[in-house]
Amino acid sequence: MLSLKRYSLVLVLLPGVIMCQELKRLDLQQAYDLAQKNYPVIKQRDLVRKTAELTIENISKGYLPQLAINGQATFQSDVTTIKGSIIPGFNIQAPDKDQYKVTADVSQLLFDGGILREEKNTQRLNAAVEEQKVEIELHTLKDRINQLYFGILYLDEQNRQVDLVKQDIGIGLKTVEAQVNNGVAFKSNLNTLKAEALKTDQRTIELKASRIGLVETLGLFLGQSLDENIVLQNPVLGVPLAPTIDRPELKLYDAQTRMLDQQNSLIHSRLLPKTSLFVQGGVGKPGLNMLDNQFKFFYIGGLRLNWSLTGLYTQKKDKELVKVNQQMVDVQRETFLLNTNSQLKQQQSEISKLQQLIASDNEIILLRRSVTDAAKAQLENGVITANDYLREVNAEDQARQTRITHQLQLIQAQVNYQTISGK
């Protein structure tokens, strides 16, 4: 029985343990997906859809029978009277000046010119416009994730380079320490290398602290607890860079265009006549018989026609306004495409430049490596001092740091190109 209770407790706690586990590996696409799911604006997309659904449901109620209850009590300054007697011996009594009426009016729409249909279409298109605005914000989020993600990758590469420098300094320390013990080198040379080793340790501490800060910030955007030593994978760009633009902004302009076309349809529908069946029943004093000055029940039914022609006054201006708004959307689209194509050209130029710089970096590092190896041999033979050796080690380190920077800048430029183009 005790074992069963322990087993049940494990089942209860296991999901919480899994949820609390920190992510230890992450790629860029996962970061995008997690950030978008966690970003508060994603809730707005569901709210937009829900609002559209509720509004459309309310519009559809216009097809149901409509009930109206009316009442009135009036006092008139005069009423219709018949002077004299039309029939000898028979007098017609005039109605009272105070009159009352309570009615219930039930109507059923037969034809509305398509207004309800067009209003529902308008709501759907309006929801599509609002959803695209949300998509634009989610796309903008990618830029923030890129900055954090590549910032961490850059620090990782810096750390690897620091480890290489430590190895070179460590080799120098062993060599000079042996020379000092054998009395063929000054202790100051050994202290110089020890001081440089401490500087590299400080550099490691700084890089680690900076990395932890970026990882924590990235975790906030992702809504996840990230291990401080999380491994970020370098993006693999298998898709060739293409100048095609597939941004949510373009879809927004398309949705706005459809919305404006829909407004033209709505303007047309409002000019058409509307017909409905109606039944009216109630009690009044007088009723339908104006000559009966008593409270009476009554009813009336028939076909009702309603045709408002006031829209003819504004139809032309309304359509001109829609046309102007469409022109504004077209201008916004042209401006966006111009700016986006300009950004793509800049990124293409940046990518080409970085590719050339990396090729040059590789040659420089080969040369610097050969100089460092020669300096290492010279240090072992006592030909140069520790300072001379460190100068060559630092020169090679600087060359490698430059290549690291260029390599990550190249990957980031390629990712930025895809982000700008909407991939």
Steps between C-alpha positions, in 0.01 A plus 500: 500500500789737583666431165176586321483836682861579406428408139193728497706785647760459227228517232367821653840671528652376172330755270615786724854365501497478119368857471775628731780340301729756340561495126856390430502521117332746267500594133386827344169370363408358842579841649267667247218254572528524879525880493187534286301263721606691811463853361189664657378640167426143382193510726373796299467281190255269678309800636469646149355174370261469793382859456433440128305180576280671759434801275407277205265299722329822606467616138344165408226566756368756250348210301285397799154646564529838669267595788429856609260618772379858485266707708375855496255724684408828332280798549385675188390861465225394264332186364290418198133584557193477285263794547136430475333168439559315179226254585199641681490387859855364493790705640870413445706561813838671452806311640661624821795732479701268729596187305703189589667223308724199584621281212725201437665502156650180353686526169684247287765623258450382142760702310753748638702575187778273628601731787522227766708281270733788418532599866604143590758502221624835630552355847693202360727727297548735794608202712748401226648852509539492878655152491761618252592785735567236765711301253709813433575535872593132522733538201665802664569277802746301285742793496520502879554125512773527235690757705490292817570170325801625305626692802523170688665325204759777477585465870532123456753549220685755713522245780641237266764743382593590857555127565740486203691800635518333841654195335768710330574689822510171691763365259702818551469471878636147504788598274600814693450331838748229398741767379470691828564182696807437285619858551488594132202741522392779730210451736347822364434317174309233694301765690408669172346176373323438832349849489379438145347168610309684774376752243360220288326360811342843554390503140332161549314634807377803305386291205319254727317778685395664173379167366289430809335839461413437134376146572270629775364772270442245223322275749260784585404535133460124460310453824740217585759431766829471312807325638779758533722267297239441232644398162381717211535348156635706213219562247521279191393704200408239244260727310675721243454871543227619264383859440133403536314679781236314700443728797178526707489870410418407139220273620372791709485724192315225310251465786448877511435502123237228536348697785468810282343300218252370753410856599399568139269197512350624827436846351312339212291276728384793712336658194272202431140477630413279794184294542356311796181339626344644813220435746393762750259441783401698805240690694404862460246766570371534242595185310495480123144625505543869573128535563507251791621698800587192712810287570510236226736224393616514140751349258637580157740312270656534160811569293726793581732679253778728613719678247722778630639715220717726717801283411485639149621834634822354642562197275740678265707652782500173692647316201756776445602467866548124456711567190720749688549251783600235244757739356640551849536124543676478162744774603573321828564177309738671255686670785532174691629311196752776424636501856504120524680456167751762613563304821544177300755669273693619804499150650617350168788747494582421863498125431734538203738720702511259795567202274804678358619606846476143635709371210762763588470415873587137427821602327593741780444232768720252313777759489454598864498134605832444330644809673371378839653155445832664412477720810428193712818334373697820554366525858607144568849583374515823701526718190200720589336615823159414636373840388608428145322164511182651644498767229481229233244297696279807537543586133376154402221527757391831349498348151285211620267738686457697179411186306253395770335837476484484121366142497218579742428826321468303177254251649304782662493695173363193322237448771413870488457471124251219546321688777474817289368302203246326724642146488 
